[in-house]
Amino acid sequence: MKTTSVSHELETGDITVLSNLTSVTTNVKRISRLEAVKGKEAANPAAIHVDLQVKPHQEHLPSVVGETEELDLVLSLDDAVEIGLLMVAMGLENKSRLEVDEVFKRLFELTCELHS
């Protein structure tokens, strides 16, 4: 069975990715769900891929990091749900009740869209 992917284009603000050597600034351009291959789920599980485009840096960076143009964050489906829930909860911490209701409405609409 062929592996399928469902992608959604996305434009985010700056996201900082840190390492023990340096940091890079990125933007998310696309989020994809790559389906598991039927019968080979253990070797090829479904996963969420977050494509990060690295912004050019002014300062000198170590050669490997300095040449990096793209990074991918790959999460298992369960990890994507847990991390996503915590990020949403933290992001809503200082929002008004109306803003929280709008997020829940959008989450419901996205869930319905993805399951149709």
Residue pairs with C-beta under 8 A, 6 or more apart in sequence:
1 37
1 38
1 39
2 37
3 34
3 35
3 36
3 37
3 44
4 34
4 35
5 32
5 33
5 34
5 35
6 32
6 33
6 35
6 114
7 30
7 31
7 32
7 33
8 30
8 31
8 32
9 29
9 30
10 28
10 29
10 30
10 31
11 27
11 28
11 29
12 27
12 28
13 27
14 25
14 26
14 27
14 55
15 25
15 26
15 27
15 28
15 52
16 23
16 24
16 25
16 26
17 23
17 24
17 25
17 26
17 52
17 71
19 65
21 62
21 65
22 61
22 62
22 65
24 54
24 55
24 57
24 61
24 65
24 68
24 71
25 54
25 55
25 57
26 52
26 53
26 54
26 55
26 71
27 52
27 53
27 55
28 50
28 51
28 52
28 53
29 51
29 52
29 53
30 51
31 48
31 49
31 50
31 51
32 48
32 49
32 51
33 46
33 47
33 48
33 49
33 77
34 46
34 47
34 48
34 49
35 46
36 44
36 45
36 46
37 43
37 44
45 76
45 77
46 76
46 77
47 74
47 75
47 76
47 77
48 74
48 75
48 76
48 77
48 80
49 72
49 73
49 74
50 72
50 73
50 74
50 75
51 70
51 72
52 70
52 71
52 72
52 73
53 69
53 70
54 68
54 69
54 70
54 71
57 66
60 66
75 83
88 103
88 107
92 99
92 100
92 103
95 103
